Amino acid sequence: QTAITLVRAAQDTATAGTNAAARGSSAFSRLSERFSAFMASSNPTFARIRGAFDNFKNKFIAFLNQSANFAGLSMVIDGIKSTITSQFAHADKILNQQARFRMIAEQEGKTGKDVGTRADQLSNTNNDIARAVGMNKYAFADISSSFMIQGGGIFKDMEEAQVFAASLRQNFDLVGTEASEATNAMIQLKQALGSGRLQGDELRSVLENAPNVAHLIEREIEREQGLAFGEASGQIRKFASEGLVTSKTVKNAILRSAKETNAQWEKMPNTWSKLFSRFQTLKDNASEGLYKAFGRIADSKVVLGLATALINAFRALYNIA
């Protein structure tokens, strides 16, 4: 009896819910019909609202279309600008490299046409060595010329500085030093060469990034001090504190072992980084003449005069001091 009562109560509840839903549906239908009729009416107030909304909608859609077109155009312009800027930057690299080599040629006592001839010779040697050791030729020019210019006069000529830089880089490769760490260590070593002594932070950088270079320096100290082979092993800090690790010691240690270092380095497998650097150097060499001419245009009086005129025009237009 209790179960029957519960079933009947559930049926009554379901019937009441169905009737309420039907009434709600009917009311919603009538409201929808009235709203549709209002939408279709010619009520002046609503017509103005609807007109304003339609006007806004049309302008907004037009704005979106224009924005899309402008965005596409901006992408094209940005792409062109990026390409042109990269070409300017590349031409500047070549000009700066050539200017550096010309300065070195003048420091060697070259004059007149001999300056340009010597600069071209240094540039060709730089490119050949950079390609051989898998370095970017501009990066190699930066580090080798800085050794020459800021090395305290320990290198007899630029070729010696180039061999030193190449062998040093190969030593970093042999122990797996990352490119960024190798660059930092070279900068530290350049500072040490300029100061005349390898010690302090410069020595620590060499020990951390190129322990094999430290070993070569210890062998050179043994030669200089008349010590037995192996007697200086692990003693580089001691010798540095005594001022015995001089710029000359470091230079001779690297140059004396250059052939042996190169033989060991050539046994190493090629890497994609080296291959891409060699390919980039070949590509740059092929287009270097064009970029030199392009760079000379930027340095011409006509272009400089035009740039000055444009700057003055903008200053006058925008009242810039």
C-alpha positions in Angstrom: 0.0 0.0 0.0 2.8 2.4 0.8 4.5 1.7 -2.5 1.3 2.4 -4.4 0.9 5.7 -2.5 4.5 6.8 -3.5 3.9 5.9 -7.1 0.7 8.0 -7.3 2.4 10.9 -5.6 5.2 10.7 -8.2 2.7 10.7 -11.0 0.9 13.7 -9.6 4.2 15.6 -9.3 5.2 14.7 -12.9 1.8 15.9 -14.2 2.1 19.2 -12.3 5.5 19.7 -13.7 4.4 19.0 -17.3 1.5 21.4 -16.9 3.8 24.2 -15.6 6.3 23.6 -18.4 3.5 23.8 -20.9 2.3 27.1 -19.4 5.9 28.5 -19.4 6.3 27.5 -23.0 3.1 29.1 -24.1 4.0 32.3 -22.3 7.5 32.4 -23.9 5.9 31.8 -27.3 3.5 34.8 -26.8 6.4 36.9 -25.7 8.5 35.9 -28.7 5.6 36.7 -31.0 5.2 40.2 -29.5 9.0 40.8 -29.7 9.0 39.7 -33.3 6.1 42.0 -34.0 7.9 44.9 -32.3 11.1 44.1 -34.3 9.0 44.3 -37.5 7.2 47.5 -36.5 7.9 51.0 -37.7 8.3 52.4 -34.2 10.4 55.6 -34.8 12.4 55.2 -31.6 13.3 51.6 -32.4 14.0 52.5 -36.0 16.6 55.1 -34.8 18.2 52.6 -32.4 18.2 49.9 -35.0 19.7 52.3 -37.6 22.4 53.4 -35.2 23.2 49.8 -34.4 23.3 48.8 -38.1 25.6 51.8 -38.8 28.0 50.8 -36.0 27.9 47.2 -37.2 28.8 48.1 -40.7 31.6 50.5 -39.7 33.0 47.9 -37.3 33.1 45.3 -40.0 34.7 47.7 -42.3 37.3 48.6 -39.6 38.1 44.9 -39.2 38.5 44.4 -42.9 40.8 47.5 -43.1 42.8 46.3 -40.1 43.2 42.9 -41.7 44.5 44.6 -44.9 46.7 46.9 -43.0 48.1 44.1 -41.0 48.9 42.2 -44.2 50.6 45.3 -45.6 52.5 45.9 -42.4 53.8 42.4 -42.5 55.0 42.9 -46.1 56.6 46.2 -45.2 58.2 44.8 -42.0 59.6 41.9 -44.1 61.1 44.3 -46.7 62.5 46.5 -43.9 64.0 43.5 -42.1 65.6 42.3 -45.3 67.1 45.8 -46.2 68.2 46.3 -42.6 70.0 43.0 -42.6 71.8 43.8 -45.8 72.9 47.2 -44.4 74.2 45.4 -41.3 76.1 42.9 -43.5 77.7 45.6 -45.5 78.7 47.4 -42.3 80.4 44.3 -41.1 82.5 44.1 -44.2 83.4 47.8 -44.0 84.3 47.6 -40.4 86.5 44.5 -41.0 88.2 46.1 -43.9 88.8 49.3 -41.9 90.3 47.3 -39.1 92.7 45.5 -41.5 93.6 48.9 -43.1 94.5 50.3 -39.7 96.7 47.3 -39.0 98.4 47.7 -42.3 99.1 51.3 -41.5 100.5 50.3 -38.1 102.8 48.0 -40.0 104.1 51.0 -41.9 102.2 50.5 -45.2 101.3 53.6 -47.2 99.3 54.5 -50.3 98.0 51.6 -52.4 100.0 49.2 -50.3 97.6 49.8 -47.4 94.7 48.4 -49.5 96.7 45.5 -50.9 97.8 44.5 -47.4 94.3 44.8 -46.0 93.0 42.6 -48.8 95.7 40.1 -48.0 94.8 40.0 -44.3 91.1 39.7 -45.2 91.8 36.7 -47.4 93.9 35.0 -44.8 91.3 35.7 -42.2 88.6 34.1 -44.3 90.6 31.0 -45.1 91.5 30.4 -41.5 88.0 31.0 -40.3 86.6 28.6 -42.8 89.2 26.0 -41.9 88.4 26.1 -38.2 84.6 26.4 -38.6 84.3 30.0 -37.3 82.3 32.9 -38.6 84.8 35.0 -40.4 83.6 38.3 -38.8 83.9 36.8 -35.3 87.3 35.5 -36.1 88.4 38.9 -37.5 87.2 40.5 -34.3 89.1 38.3 -31.9 92.3 37.9 -34.0 92.6 41.7 -34.7 91.9 42.5 -31.0 94.8 40.2 -30.1 97.0 42.1 -32.5 95.8 45.6 -31.5 95.4 45.1 -27.8 98.0 42.3 -27.2 100.7 44.7 -25.9 102.8 44.3 -29.1 103.7 40.7 -28.4 102.8 39.5 -32.0 105.3 40.2 -34.7 102.5 40.5 -37.3 98.8 39.9 -37.9 99.4 36.4 -39.4 100.9 35.3 -36.1 97.9 36.7 -34.2 95.6 34.9 -36.6 97.4 31.6 -36.0 97.3 32.2 -32.3 93.6 32.9 -32.3 92.8 29.8 -34.5 94.9 27.5 -32.4 93.4 28.8 -29.2 89.9 28.2 -30.6 90.8 24.7 -31.6 92.0 24.1 -28.0 88.6 25.1 -26.7 86.9 22.8 -29.2 89.1 19.9 -28.1 87.8 20.0 -24.5 84.2 20.8 -25.6 84.0 24.4 -24.4 80.7 26.0 -25.5 81.1 28.8 -28.0 79.9 31.6 -25.7 82.3 30.4 -22.9 85.1 30.2 -25.4 84.4 33.8 -26.5 84.4 35.0 -22.9 87.7 33.1 -22.2 89.3 34.7 -25.3 88.3 38.1 -24.1 89.8 37.4 -20.7 93.0 36.1 -22.3 93.2 39.2 -24.5 93.1 41.4 -21.4 95.8 39.3 -19.9 98.0 39.7 -22.9 97.5 43.4 -22.8 98.4 43.6 -19.2 101.5 41.4 -19.7 100.6 38.8 -17.1 98.1 35.9 -16.8 96.6 35.9 -13.3 93.4 36.6 -11.3 90.1 36.3 -13.2 91.9 35.8 -16.5 93.8 32.8 -15.2 90.6 31.4 -13.6 88.7 31.7 -16.9 91.5 29.7 -18.7 91.6 27.0 -16.1 87.8 26.6 -16.2 87.3 26.7 -19.9 90.5 25.3 -21.3 92.5 23.1 -18.9 94.5 21.9 -21.9 95.7 25.5 -22.5 96.8 25.6 -18.9 98.8 22.4 -19.5 100.5 23.9 -22.5 101.5 26.9 -20.5 103.0 24.7 -17.8 105.1 22.9 -20.5 106.3 26.3 -21.7 107.2 27.4 -18.2 109.3 24.2 -17.9 111.2 25.2 -21.0 111.7 28.8 -19.8 112.7 27.9 -16.3 114.8 24.8 -17.2 112.6 22.4 -15.2 112.2 18.7 -15.9 109.2 17.6 -17.9 106.1 17.3 -15.7 107.7 19.3 -12.9 105.3 22.3 -13.5 102.2 20.1 -13.8 99.4 21.5 -11.7 101.5 24.4 -10.6 100.3 27.1 -12.9 98.6 29.1 -10.0 101.9 29.1 -8.1 103.9 30.3 -11.1 101.2 32.9 -11.9 101.5 34.3 -8.3 105.2 34.6 -8.9 104.6 36.6 -12.1 106.1 33.9 -14.4 103.0 33.4 -16.6 103.8 36.3 -18.9 102.1 37.3 -22.2 105.2 35.9 -24.0 104.9 32.6 -22.2 101.2 32.3 -23.2 101.9 33.2 -26.8 104.8 30.8 -27.2 102.8 28.0 -25.5 100.0 28.3 -28.0 102.1 28.8 -31.1 104.6 26.1 -30.3 101.9 23.5 -30.1 99.8 24.8 -33.0 100.6 22.0 -35.4 100.0 19.3 -32.8 96.8 21.0 -31.7 95.6 21.2 -35.4 96.4 17.5 -35.9 94.3 16.5 -32.9 91.5 18.9 -33.9 91.3 17.5 -37.4 90.6 14.0 -35.9 87.4 15.4 -34.4 84.1 14.7 -36.2 82.5 17.6 -38.0 79.5 19.3 -36.4 76.6 21.0 -38.1 77.7 24.2 -36.5 81.1 24.0 -38.2 79.6 23.0 -41.5 77.1 25.9 -41.5 79.9 28.4 -40.5 82.0 27.2 -43.4 79.0 27.4 -45.8 78.3 30.9 -44.5 81.9 32.0 -45.0 81.8 30.7 -48.6 78.6 32.5 -49.3 79.9 35.7 -47.8 83.1 35.5 -49.8 81.1 35.1 -53.0 79.1 38.3 -52.3 81.8 40.4 -50.6 82.6 42.5 -53.6 78.9 43.5 -54.0 78.6 44.4 -50.3 81.8 46.4 -50.4 80.4 48.5 -53.2 77.1 48.8 -51.3 79.0 49.9 -48.3 81.0 52.5 -50.2 77.7 54.0 -51.4 76.7 54.6 -47.7 80.0 56.3 -47.1 79.7 58.6 -50.2 79.3 62.3 -49.9 76.1 62.2 -52.0 74.4 59.8 -49.6 75.7 61.6 -46.5 74.4 64.9 -48.0 71.0 63.4 -48.7 70.8 61.9 -45.2 71.7 65.3 -43.7 69.0 67.1 -45.8 66.4 64.6 -44.7 67.3 65.0 -41.0 67.1 68.7 -41.3 63.7 68.5 -43.1 62.3 66.4 -40.2 63.7 68.8 -37.7 62.0 71.7 -39.4 58.7 69.8 -39.9 58.5 68.6 -36.3 60.3 71.6 -34.7 63.0 69.4 -33.3 66.1 71.2 -31.9 
